[in-house]
Amino acid sequence: MDGARAKSKEILDKDLWAVDEKIGKVKELEIDLDDWRVTNLEVELEKDVAESVLGVKKGGVRNMLEISALEKGAIRRTDKGLLLQIRKDQLHVYLKPVV
């Protein structure tokens, strides 16, 4: 994605997919104001994903997805939304609670 750019409306409220299934929807961007760099995506997780990855048994759970999950070539835009090149069972490495 060298030189690729996107407006926030092309990311916000888009479905987020792991290699193997839909994991949630992008709700917010977290930006480091010192260098104006996106640091995390706030993701509203699917109920089954929240349960299997975090052990939470309710829907609407939001977590921050570290930008390291989106390394160059690790995400692409599709007709279905944003596709991560990681599996659902790898998500726990990149997720942290919303503060």
N, C-alpha and C positions, 0 to 999 in steps of 0.2 A: 504494500500500500504506500510506496514511496510517493510523497507529494499529494496523497489522497487527503481530501478534506470533507467534512460533513457539517451541516448546520444542526443545532440541537434538535430541531423538529424532525430530523431524519433519524434520531436516536431515541428521544424520549417517547415513552408509551409504545415502544416497539417490543415485540416478543423476543425473548432471548433464549436461544437453543444451545444445549450442549450437543456433542456429537450424537448422543443417543436419544435425546428427548427435549421437549420444551421445559425450561426450568423456571421461567418467570417473565416479567416485563420490566423494562428499564423505566424508573420513575424520576430519577434525579441524577445530575452530574455533580461530583465534588471537585472543586478547583482549588489548587494551591495559589493563593493570590500573590505570593512572593515572586513566582516565575510564570504565572498564568498557565499552569499545566493541569490537565485533568488527572486526578489521583485515584478516583474510585467512581464506579457506577452504583447508584442505589437501586437495588433490584427487589421488586415484590415477588417473592418466591411462590411457585405453585404449592398447594397444600401438601401433595405427596412428596415433593422435593424437600420442603421444610421438615417434614416428618422423617424421611429417610436420611437426609444429610445432617440435620440439626437436632433431630429428636423432638421437634415441636409439633404438637398435634392440632394445629389450627391454621386456617388460611390467612392470607394478608400479611404474613411475616415479611419484614423488609430487612435486608442485610446489604452491607457494602461489599461490592466485588472489586478486589484490588486490581489496579490497572495492569499489574504484571500478568494477569490472565489474558490480557489483550496484546501481548507482545507482537511485534511485527509478523504478519502472516498468520496470527493465531485467531483472527476474527475476520469475518467477511459479511457483507450485506447480501441478503437474499430476498426473494419475494415473500418469504415467511417471516422475515425479521433479521436479527443479528445471530450469526452462527459462530459459536466458540469452538475452537479445535481442542477442547478438553472434554473428558467424560464426566457424567454426573458424579461418579464416585471420587473424582478429583476436586470437586467444588470446595470441600471443607478447607483445603489449603488456601483458597483465595477469598473466603468469606470472613467477614467480621461484623459484629453487631453494629447497628446504627446508634450513634451517640447523640 
